[in-house]
Amino acid sequence: MNISEIFYSIQGETTYAGLPCVFVRTSGCNLRCNYCDTKYAYEDGTDMPIDEVMAYIKSYECRLVEITGGEPLLQNDEVNNLIRILLDNEYDVLLETNGSLSLENVDRRVIKIMDLKCPDSGMSEKNNWKNLEYLCDHDQVKFVLSSRKDYEWAKDAIKKISLSKLEILFSTAFYLLEPSKVVEWILEDRLKVRFQLQIHKYIWHPNTRGV
């Protein structure tokens, strides 16, 4: 596997926010979102065999693991193998994916956190809408908002698509949109969504790596 970093921190997003978690960040991404905060993971990773990755994970003595990127599914076979090994060893596994690559062959036991890219990301045309067919009730769909236009787009998307059994996450691109504004809009429209902040960016400096 080509790995950007492996580290132990707290989960900063999703319904698992605040929990200790081991992060496995893969290298390489097929998208270039305008607000990307992990550009260092685009390239220059380290090749590691899966047993070495597992050794790092085990060393932290934590049962919650997130596989993130970059875009993990660019390394489809290796990532799916790691997911299977972790699940078979009774880890709780989160897979964070940008939503552009197929989820069809991903183990249904893993908790998928899938982006639907809003227009101001510059990547909304890359959304793979067929992936909605492969989501399970325990999965989560994330919208990162940079503007009111993004909010309206996301609001329209959740009306058109049957996401009612999934956890729907709204968050703001850091520095680009005031969180209080989005909260006001959600309350005004009475949306059944979960607003979230990237809490690790409030605990540490927003550009700090390995947290």
Number of C-alpha atoms within 10 A of each C-alpha: 20 19 22 22 17 16 16 19 15 18 22 21 18 22 14 13 16 14 13 17 25 26 23 23 24 28 27 23 18 14 16 13 17 12 18 13 13 15 15 15 19 18 15 12 17 13 12 11 12 16 11 11 15 14 10 16 22 12 10 14 11 14 16 20 22 22 23 22 27 27 25 26 27 17 14 17 13 16 20 18 14 18 24 18 15 19 16 10 10 11 16 18 21 23 23 23 24 25 25 23 19 16 21 13 10 20 14 14 15 21 19 25 24 23 19 23 25 25 19 18 19 14 17 15 11 15 16 17 13 14 15 18 10 14 22 15 11 14 20 22 22 27 23 23 28 23 19 14 13 19 22 13 16 21 17 11 15 16 11 9 10 11 16 12 12 15 18 22 22 22 22 24 21 18 9 11 15 14 18 10 12 20 16 11 14 18 11 9 10 9 13 13 17 15 18 19 18 17 15 18 14 10 10 11 10 14 10 9 12 11 18
